[in-house]
């Protein structure tokens, strides 16, 4: 701001507080300087034509010329307030899990999951990568099979956001048309403002969906969800590809949402003040923690959620030679590069694991359908069906084996 860059080196929440304080200090200093300038100008004007005051007048004129005029950071008053469209109320218990479990082949994702989410609660699913957070969401959405009992409450209307939702957008529409088709009432007058808040300002709103990048599609899918009437939100990593302003718009909307919310996220700042209960996934279990995200972090003795994936630090021997600043800088740089490569590897593995899960579900469905056809009088005589059944089972075994190997590798990379 004011043509300068400031590095606050604090969390975003602390930044907003510090920036406000700094602007107030700037404003006070600016007002004091303006009073000083006004007093000087009044003196010059009063005594400009008096010979006895000529020296003082010239001195004050030079003072004014030398003053470095203060500036005050512009305040962003363009913040957009969005609200989810009202929907009819759901039952008292939107989700009830009773001994829910999910197993892929021989690999246990989780078991004995028991919890009830009350209407209006906002909860967070957290844990290491690959521990089943998104898998449980898929169970709730009935996208995959599972063991145990999972009950959705009366009149539950789900608004679901996941990264793959972006692939379901109609590519023939423009960004503006996509939102215009779901917007209703007065909100239609604010479409351009909404798009701007999610980085689709100006000509970007006229882009065709088919030319958008993955991140742009994700943001567009999020806007679309904001405008749908629902009473139960499930958001899987919603802040990926969002800038700070977009996150604030989304967080304010979710906070004001009167329905029930499940958020799967590693974003501590987004969850702060949003979730009143945390479910931790790990080791095949799901553990409930009462309180907000900072209560959870304090309990775990960690600073942020990414530390759940971190390796415990190895203690150095006391007699080890102290490292120089250069050595420390080099070590930090090397650690960063290693972490960067590992994050790339984790993302690739997560995609491969997800692809395997989708393939497994598809093969299991095809096997069931084939077995159903084999059970008919006509199918019982069709040897081609038996061969197809064997091939499908063989493919399933290979895919499950591949999924297990990738899951183990993902677990190692994330731990």
Secondary structure, DSSP 8 states (H G I E B T S, - for coil): -TT------S-HHHHHHHHHHHHHHHHHHHHHHHHHHHHHHHHHHHHTT-GGGHHHHHHHHHHHHH-------------------------S-SEEEEEEEEEETTEEEEEEEEEEE-TT-EEEEEESTTSSHHHHHHHHTTSS--EEEEEE-TT--EEEE-GGGGGGS-TTSBHHHHHHTT--GGGGGGHHHHHHHTT--GGGGGSBGGG--HHHHHHHHHHHHHTS--SEEEEESTTTT--HHHHHHHHHHHHH--SEEEEE---HHHHTTT-SEEEEEETTEEEEEES-HHHHHHHHT-SSGGGGGS-------TTS----HHHHHHHHHHHHHHHHHHHHHHHHHHHHHHHHHHHHHHHHHHHHHHHHHHTSHHHHT-HHHHHHHHHHHHHHHHHHHHHHHHHHHHHHHH-
